[in-house]
């Protein structure tokens, strides 16, 4: 997620994306350039469709609470990450047990682990958890 956020911030500033250092047992290491490039290109390729799917979940994740407004970032990837953060924030407030869940974990769950997969068609997200509380009792 750090690679993707840095890429979006760099693109907004007109710079080349940096490769972050990641904490690993015994120290830290830099994300390999080929890995970072692959993740950035996959997000850029799928960002529009992913954003559309995430935005469909925003009302369910917020469940009656006012969702925070999303400010356009100027790129499909930035808008996708902003929408993902908004859905994650909604889930955290709706389900306190998810307070420690990160945005990339939410994306992985919703997409069945395929949100950065190569050649991934845009899938309908797995929203069964969200739909359980949204159903009216009969």
The 8 nearest C-alpha neighbors of each residue, nearest first, counted from 0:
[[1, 3, 2, 4, 103, 102, 5, 80],
 [0, 2, 4, 3, 5, 19, 6, 18],
 [3, 1, 5, 0, 4, 6, 35, 19],
 [2, 4, 6, 0, 5, 1, 39, 7],
 [3, 5, 1, 7, 6, 2, 0, 8],
 [6, 4, 8, 2, 3, 7, 9, 1],
 [5, 7, 16, 3, 9, 4, 8, 10],
 [6, 8, 10, 4, 9, 5, 77, 11],
 [9, 7, 5, 11, 10, 6, 4, 12],
 [8, 10, 14, 12, 6, 16, 11, 7],
 [9, 11, 13, 7, 12, 8, 14, 6],
 [10, 12, 8, 9, 13, 7, 73, 72],
 [11, 13, 9, 10, 14, 8, 7, 15],
 [14, 12, 10, 11, 9, 15, 8, 16],
 [15, 13, 9, 12, 10, 16, 11, 8],
 [14, 16, 9, 17, 10, 13, 6, 12],
 [17, 15, 6, 9, 5, 14, 18, 10],
 [16, 18, 19, 5, 15, 6, 9, 2],
 [17, 19, 30, 2, 29, 16, 20, 35],
 [20, 18, 29, 30, 17, 21, 2, 1],
 [19, 21, 29, 28, 27, 30, 22, 18],
 [22, 20, 27, 28, 29, 23, 19, 30],
 [21, 23, 27, 26, 28, 20, 24, 25],
 [22, 24, 27, 26, 25, 21, 28, 20],
 [25, 23, 26, 22, 27, 28, 21, 20],
 [24, 26, 23, 27, 22, 28, 21, 20],
 [27, 25, 23, 24, 22, 28, 21, 20],
 [26, 28, 22, 23, 21, 20, 29, 25],
 [29, 27, 20, 21, 30, 22, 23, 26],
 [28, 30, 20, 19, 21, 31, 18, 27],
 [29, 31, 18, 19, 32, 20, 35, 28],
 [32, 30, 34, 33, 29, 35, 18, 36],
 [33, 31, 35, 34, 36, 30, 18, 37],
 [32, 34, 36, 31, 35, 37, 30, 38],
 [35, 33, 37, 31, 36, 32, 38, 30],
 [34, 36, 32, 38, 37, 33, 39, 2],
 [37, 35, 33, 39, 34, 38, 32, 40],
 [36, 38, 34, 40, 35, 39, 33, 41],
 [39, 37, 41, 35, 40, 36, 42, 34],
 [40, 38, 36, 42, 37, 41, 3, 43],
 [39, 41, 43, 37, 42, 38, 44, 36],
 [42, 40, 44, 38, 43, 39, 115, 37],
 [41, 43, 39, 45, 46, 44, 40, 38],
 [44, 42, 40, 46, 41, 45, 76, 39],
 [43, 45, 41, 42, 46, 40, 47, 39],
 [44, 46, 42, 43, 48, 47, 49, 41],
 [47, 45, 76, 49, 43, 42, 75, 48],
 [48, 46, 50, 49, 75, 45, 51, 79],
 [47, 49, 51, 50, 46, 45, 121, 52],
 [48, 50, 46, 52, 51, 47, 45, 53],
 [51, 49, 79, 53, 47, 48, 52, 46],
 [50, 52, 48, 54, 49, 53, 47, 55],
 [51, 53, 49, 55, 50, 54, 48, 124],
 [52, 54, 50, 56, 55, 51, 49, 83],
 [53, 55, 57, 51, 56, 52, 50, 82],
 [56, 54, 52, 53, 57, 51, 58, 59],
 [57, 55, 59, 53, 54, 58, 60, 52],
 [56, 58, 60, 54, 86, 59, 55, 61],
 [59, 57, 61, 60, 56, 62, 55, 63],
 [60, 58, 62, 56, 57, 61, 129, 133],
 [59, 61, 89, 57, 90, 58, 62, 86],
 [60, 62, 89, 58, 64, 59, 63, 66],
 [63, 61, 59, 60, 64, 58, 93, 133],
 [62, 64, 61, 65, 58, 59, 66, 60],
 [65, 63, 61, 62, 66, 89, 58, 93],
 [64, 66, 67, 63, 61, 62, 68, 58],
 [67, 65, 61, 64, 68, 89, 85, 57],
 [66, 68, 65, 69, 85, 89, 88, 64],
 [69, 67, 66, 70, 85, 65, 82, 71],
 [68, 70, 71, 67, 81, 82, 85, 78],
 [69, 71, 72, 68, 78, 81, 73, 67],
 [72, 70, 73, 78, 69, 74, 77, 81],
 [73, 71, 77, 74, 78, 70, 11, 75],
 [72, 74, 71, 75, 77, 11, 78, 76],
 [75, 73, 77, 76, 72, 78, 71, 7],
 [74, 76, 78, 77, 46, 47, 79, 73],
 [77, 75, 46, 79, 74, 78, 43, 80],
 [78, 76, 74, 80, 79, 72, 75, 7],
 [77, 79, 81, 75, 76, 80, 72, 71],
 [78, 80, 50, 76, 82, 77, 81, 46],
 [79, 81, 83, 77, 82, 78, 84, 76],
 [82, 80, 78, 84, 83, 79, 77, 85],
 [83, 81, 85, 79, 84, 80, 78, 86],
 [82, 84, 80, 86, 81, 85, 87, 79],
 [83, 85, 87, 81, 82, 86, 102, 88],
 [86, 84, 82, 88, 87, 83, 89, 81],
 [87, 85, 89, 83, 57, 88, 84, 60],
 [86, 88, 84, 90, 89, 85, 102, 83],
 [89, 87, 85, 91, 86, 90, 84, 92],
 [90, 88, 61, 60, 86, 92, 87, 91],
 [89, 91, 93, 87, 60, 88, 92, 94],
 [90, 92, 98, 88, 97, 94, 89, 93],
 [93, 91, 89, 90, 94, 95, 88, 98],
 [92, 94, 90, 91, 89, 95, 61, 60],
 [93, 95, 91, 96, 97, 92, 90, 98],
 [96, 94, 97, 98, 91, 92, 93, 90],
 [95, 97, 94, 98, 91, 99, 100, 93],
 [98, 96, 91, 100, 95, 99, 94, 90],
 [97, 99, 91, 95, 96, 100, 94, 92],
 [98, 100, 97, 101, 96, 91, 95, 102],
 [101, 99, 97, 98, 104, 102, 105, 91],
 [102, 100, 104, 103, 99, 105, 87, 98],
 [101, 103, 105, 104, 87, 84, 106, 83],
 [102, 104, 106, 105, 101, 107, 0, 83],
 [105, 103, 107, 101, 102, 106, 108, 100],
 [106, 104, 102, 108, 103, 107, 109, 101],
 [107, 105, 103, 109, 104, 108, 110, 102],
 [106, 108, 112, 104, 110, 105, 109, 111],
 [109, 107, 105, 111, 106, 110, 112, 104],
 [108, 110, 125, 124, 106, 107, 111, 105],
 [111, 109, 124, 112, 113, 107, 108, 114],
 [110, 112, 108, 113, 109, 107, 125, 114],
 [113, 111, 107, 110, 114, 108, 109, 106],
 [112, 114, 116, 110, 115, 111, 107, 119],
 [113, 115, 110, 116, 112, 107, 106, 119],
 [116, 114, 113, 41, 42, 117, 38, 119],
 [115, 117, 113, 119, 114, 118, 41, 112],
 [118, 116, 119, 115, 41, 113, 37, 114],
 [117, 119, 116, 120, 41, 44, 115, 45],
 [120, 118, 117, 116, 121, 113, 114, 115],
 [119, 121, 122, 118, 45, 48, 117, 116],
 [122, 120, 48, 119, 49, 123, 45, 52],
 [123, 121, 124, 120, 110, 119, 52, 49],
 [122, 124, 125, 121, 52, 110, 126, 109],
 [123, 125, 109, 110, 126, 122, 52, 111],
 [124, 126, 109, 127, 110, 123, 111, 108],
 [127, 125, 129, 128, 124, 130, 109, 56],
 [126, 128, 130, 129, 125, 131, 124, 109],
 [129, 127, 126, 130, 131, 132, 125, 133],
 [128, 130, 126, 127, 131, 59, 132, 60],
 [131, 129, 133, 127, 132, 128, 134, 126],
 [130, 132, 133, 129, 128, 134, 127, 126],
 [133, 131, 130, 134, 129, 128, 135, 62],
 [132, 134, 130, 131, 135, 129, 59, 62],
 [135, 133, 132, 131, 130, 136, 137, 129],
 [134, 136, 137, 133, 132, 131, 130, 62],
 [137, 135, 134, 132, 133, 131, 130, 129],
 [136, 135, 134, 133, 132, 131, 130, 129]]
